[in-house]
Amino acid sequence: MSIENFYYITLFFTVFSSILFFGYLITLKKTIGDISLIIFSLSTIAIFFYLVLRGVKGGYFPVSNTHEGLVFFALLCSVFFLIFYLRNKILILGVFLSPLVTILTLIAGFTDKSIGEILPILQSFWFPIHVVSAFIGNALFALSFVVSLVYLIENFRLKKKKFDVLGKLLPSITMLDTINYFCIVYGFPFLTLGMITGAIWAQVAIGSYWNNDPKEIWSLFTWFIYAALLHTRLISGWRGKKIAFLSILAFLFLVFSFIGVKFLFKGYHVFETIR
């Protein structure tokens, strides 16, 4: 079996888990929810081994181009969801997180999947540290995004006084707000570390800490948004719906800085391999 075929198997598991989670949302049957979680876990394992196979074949850290970056992002989102599930048993979050993982994996399929010799700029000790730090922060922010969506849904349902079976599966808005805060307060240091190590990597590889690259500019912009979000939470005392809306907005900027900038602007910060 080729590595590319293994990617399609991985994609199948992610799509299948999303379908099952949607079925769980419609039927609210625990059996379907349990099966959804099993398939989602299998998709996480498949993503992990797919990246390992690419790394072994290419002989490099397998997050060195857009395709691998998207898949690695999907992997970390999956891992953090499973960790939070084991801790809090909130299965309903999978209904929203699973489609995000599927979308990331699907978009990766439209990018260059070739494995070749990596660019000299990526052959640095600092590169994997930079990438892993930034992506851990991104994955925690992705979970914050999902939790914020669920918070707004639950808040709306409470205002409409909807007390049904779905309401019993949804966590309290207090717990959702706490999880959102946890994701942001721990994701921000990793985002910061990713930017610092990225600057060091740029200095070693190019000779300058800052190069006015579109990726750098938008990443800094995203950092300021999350810094402002933390400030409003810790200093101004914002809670609940306001923080949920800000978390969603911040994540949309993050997605654009990660994916949109790549396709709309030109710069050295493209993370591509040589065929």
C-alpha positions as CSV (number, residue, x, y, z in Angstrom):
1,M,0.0,0.0,0.0
2,S,1.4,3.4,-1.0
3,I,1.6,6.2,1.5
4,E,-0.9,8.3,-0.6
5,N,-3.4,5.4,-0.3
6,F,-2.9,5.5,3.4
7,Y,-3.9,9.1,3.4
8,Y,-7.2,8.2,1.8
9,I,-7.8,5.6,4.4
10,T,-7.2,8.3,7.0
11,L,-9.6,10.6,5.3
12,F,-12.2,7.9,5.2
13,F,-12.0,7.4,9.0
14,T,-12.3,11.2,9.6
15,V,-15.3,11.5,7.3
16,F,-17.0,8.4,8.8
17,S,-16.5,9.7,12.3
18,S,-18.1,13.0,11.4
19,I,-21.1,11.2,9.9
20,L,-21.5,9.1,13.0
21,F,-21.2,12.1,15.3
22,F,-23.9,13.8,13.2
23,G,-26.1,10.7,13.7
24,Y,-25.4,10.9,17.4
25,L,-26.6,14.5,17.4
26,I,-29.8,13.5,15.6
27,T,-30.7,10.3,17.5
28,L,-29.0,11.2,20.8
29,K,-28.4,7.4,21.3
30,K,-25.5,6.5,23.5
31,T,-24.5,3.5,21.3
32,I,-24.0,5.7,18.3
33,G,-22.0,8.1,20.4
34,D,-19.8,5.4,21.6
35,I,-19.2,4.0,18.1
36,S,-18.5,7.6,16.9
37,L,-15.8,8.0,19.6
38,I,-14.2,4.6,18.6
39,I,-14.1,5.6,14.9
40,F,-12.7,9.0,15.8
41,S,-10.0,7.4,17.9
42,L,-9.1,5.1,15.0
43,S,-8.9,8.2,12.7
44,T,-6.5,9.8,15.2
45,I,-4.3,6.7,15.2
46,A,-4.4,6.6,11.4
47,I,-3.4,10.3,11.1
48,F,-0.5,9.7,13.4
49,F,0.8,6.7,11.5
50,Y,0.4,8.5,8.2
51,L,2.7,11.3,9.4
52,V,5.1,8.7,10.8
53,L,5.3,6.9,7.4
54,R,5.9,10.2,5.6
55,G,8.7,11.1,8.0
56,V,10.4,7.7,7.7
57,K,10.2,7.8,3.9
58,G,11.3,11.4,3.6
59,G,13.9,11.3,6.4
60,Y,12.7,14.6,7.9
61,F,10.3,16.0,10.5
62,P,6.9,15.3,8.8
63,V,5.5,18.8,9.1
64,S,7.5,20.5,6.4
65,N,4.9,21.5,3.9
66,T,1.3,22.6,3.7
67,H,-0.1,19.1,3.3
68,E,1.7,17.8,6.4
69,G,1.0,21.0,8.4
70,L,-2.8,20.6,7.8
71,V,-2.7,16.9,8.7
72,F,-0.6,17.6,11.8
73,F,-3.0,20.3,12.9
74,A,-5.9,17.7,12.5
75,L,-3.9,15.2,14.6
76,L,-3.3,17.6,17.5
77,C,-7.0,18.8,17.4
78,S,-8.0,15.1,17.7
79,V,-5.5,14.3,20.5
80,F,-6.6,17.3,22.6
81,F,-10.3,16.4,22.1
82,L,-9.7,12.8,23.3
83,I,-7.7,14.1,26.3
84,F,-10.5,16.5,27.2
85,Y,-13.1,13.7,26.7
86,L,-11.2,11.4,29.1
87,R,-11.1,14.2,31.7
88,N,-14.6,15.7,31.3
89,K,-16.6,13.0,29.4
90,I,-18.2,15.7,27.1
91,L,-18.9,13.6,24.0
92,I,-21.1,16.2,22.4
93,L,-18.0,18.3,21.6
94,G,-17.1,15.7,19.1
95,V,-20.1,16.6,17.0
96,F,-18.3,20.0,16.3
97,L,-14.7,19.0,16.5
98,S,-14.9,16.0,14.2
99,P,-16.0,18.0,11.2
100,L,-13.1,20.5,11.8
101,V,-10.7,17.6,11.7
102,T,-12.3,16.3,8.6
103,I,-12.1,19.7,6.9
104,L,-8.4,20.0,7.7
105,T,-7.7,16.5,6.4
106,L,-9.8,17.1,3.3
107,I,-8.1,20.4,2.4
108,A,-4.8,18.7,2.8
109,G,-5.8,16.3,0.0
110,F,-5.9,19.3,-2.4
111,T,-2.3,20.3,-1.6
112,D,0.9,18.8,-2.9
113,K,1.4,15.3,-1.2
114,S,4.8,14.6,-2.7
115,I,7.7,13.6,-0.5
116,G,11.1,15.0,-1.4
117,E,14.2,16.7,-0.2
118,I,13.3,19.5,2.2
119,L,14.5,23.0,1.6
120,P,17.8,24.0,3.4
121,I,15.8,26.6,5.3
122,L,13.9,23.9,7.0
123,Q,17.0,21.9,8.0
124,S,17.3,23.6,11.4
125,F,17.2,22.5,15.0
126,W,14.7,25.3,15.7
127,F,12.2,24.4,13.0
128,P,10.5,21.4,14.7
129,I,10.4,23.3,18.0
130,H,8.8,26.2,16.3
131,V,6.3,24.1,14.5
132,V,5.2,21.9,17.4
133,S,4.9,24.9,19.8
134,A,2.8,26.9,17.3
135,F,0.6,23.9,16.4
136,I,-0.1,23.0,20.0
137,G,-1.3,26.5,20.6
138,N,-3.4,26.4,17.4
139,A,-5.0,23.1,18.4
140,L,-5.9,24.4,21.9
141,F,-7.4,27.5,20.2
142,A,-9.4,25.2,17.8
143,L,-10.8,23.4,20.9
144,S,-11.6,26.9,22.3
145,F,-13.4,27.7,19.1
146,V,-15.5,24.5,19.3
147,V,-16.3,25.0,23.0
148,S,-17.4,28.6,22.2
149,L,-19.8,27.4,19.6
150,V,-21.3,25.0,22.0
151,Y,-21.5,27.7,24.7
152,L,-23.5,30.0,22.4
153,I,-25.8,27.2,21.4
154,E,-26.4,26.3,25.1
155,N,-26.8,29.9,26.0
156,F,-29.4,30.3,23.3
157,R,-31.3,27.2,24.4
158,L,-31.4,28.4,28.0
159,K,-32.8,31.7,27.0
160,K,-35.5,29.9,25.0
161,K,-36.1,27.6,28.0
162,K,-35.4,24.5,26.0
163,F,-35.0,21.6,28.5
164,D,-34.9,18.3,26.6
165,V,-32.7,15.3,26.1
166,L,-30.0,17.3,24.2
167,G,-29.8,19.7,27.0
168,K,-28.9,16.9,29.3
169,L,-26.0,16.0,27.1
170,L,-24.7,19.5,26.8
171,P,-22.4,20.6,29.7
172,S,-23.3,23.6,31.8
173,I,-22.3,27.1,30.4
174,T,-20.1,27.5,33.5
175,M,-18.1,24.4,32.6
176,L,-17.9,25.5,28.9
177,D,-16.6,28.9,30.0
178,T,-14.0,27.3,32.2
179,I,-12.8,24.9,29.5
180,N,-12.6,27.9,27.0
181,Y,-10.5,29.8,29.5
182,F,-8.2,26.8,30.0
183,C,-7.7,26.4,26.3
184,I,-6.8,30.1,25.8
185,V,-4.6,30.5,28.9
186,Y,-2.5,27.4,27.9
187,G,-2.7,27.9,24.2
188,F,-1.3,31.5,24.3
189,P,2.1,30.6,25.8
190,F,2.6,27.9,23.2
191,L,1.6,30.5,20.5
192,T,4.1,32.9,22.0
193,L,6.8,30.2,22.2
194,G,6.1,29.3,18.5
195,M,6.7,33.0,17.5
196,I,9.8,33.3,19.5
197,T,11.4,30.1,18.2
198,G,10.2,31.1,14.7
199,A,12.2,34.3,15.0
200,I,15.3,32.5,16.2
201,W,14.9,30.0,13.3
202,A,14.6,32.9,10.8
203,Q,17.7,34.5,12.3
204,V,19.7,31.2,11.9
205,A,18.3,30.4,8.4
206,I,18.0,33.8,6.8
207,G,20.0,36.1,9.1
208,S,17.1,38.3,10.3
209,Y,14.6,37.9,13.2
210,W,11.9,39.7,11.3
211,N,11.5,39.8,7.5
212,N,8.1,41.4,6.9
213,D,6.8,38.1,5.5
214,P,3.0,38.0,5.2
215,K,2.9,34.9,7.4
216,E,4.9,36.7,10.2
217,I,2.7,39.8,10.0
218,W,-0.6,37.9,10.2
219,S,0.7,35.6,12.9
220,L,1.7,38.7,15.0
221,F,-1.8,40.2,14.3
222,T,-3.3,36.9,15.6
223,W,-1.1,37.0,18.6
224,F,-2.3,40.5,19.5
225,I,-5.9,39.4,19.2
226,Y,-5.4,36.5,21.6
227,A,-3.4,38.8,23.9
228,A,-6.4,41.2,23.9
229,L,-8.7,38.3,24.6
230,L,-6.7,37.2,27.6
231,H,-6.6,40.8,28.8
232,T,-10.4,41.2,28.6
233,R,-10.8,38.0,30.6
234,L,-8.1,38.5,33.3
235,I,-8.2,42.3,33.7
236,S,-11.6,43.5,32.5
237,G,-13.4,40.4,33.8
238,W,-15.2,39.5,30.7
239,R,-16.9,36.1,30.8
240,G,-19.4,33.9,29.0
241,K,-20.9,35.1,25.7
242,K,-18.4,38.0,25.1
243,I,-15.4,35.7,25.4
244,A,-17.1,33.1,23.3
245,F,-17.6,35.5,20.5
246,L,-14.1,36.8,20.8
247,S,-12.7,33.2,20.8
248,I,-14.5,32.5,17.5
249,L,-13.3,35.7,15.9
250,A,-9.7,35.1,17.0
251,F,-9.8,31.5,15.7
252,L,-11.0,32.7,12.3
253,F,-8.1,35.1,12.1
254,L,-5.8,32.2,13.1
255,V,-7.1,30.0,10.3
256,F,-6.6,32.8,7.8
257,S,-3.0,33.4,9.0
258,F,-2.4,29.6,8.7
259,I,-4.2,28.8,5.4
260,G,-5.4,32.0,3.7
261,V,-2.1,33.8,3.8
262,K,-0.4,30.8,2.1
263,F,-2.7,31.0,-1.0
264,L,-3.2,34.8,-1.2
265,F,0.3,36.1,-0.5
266,K,3.8,35.3,-1.5
267,G,6.7,34.9,0.9
268,Y,9.4,32.6,2.1
269,H,7.3,31.2,4.9
270,V,5.5,28.6,2.8
271,F,6.9,25.3,4.3
272,E,7.2,23.4,1.0
273,T,9.5,20.6,0.1
274,I,11.4,20.1,-3.1
275,R,10.3,17.2,-5.3
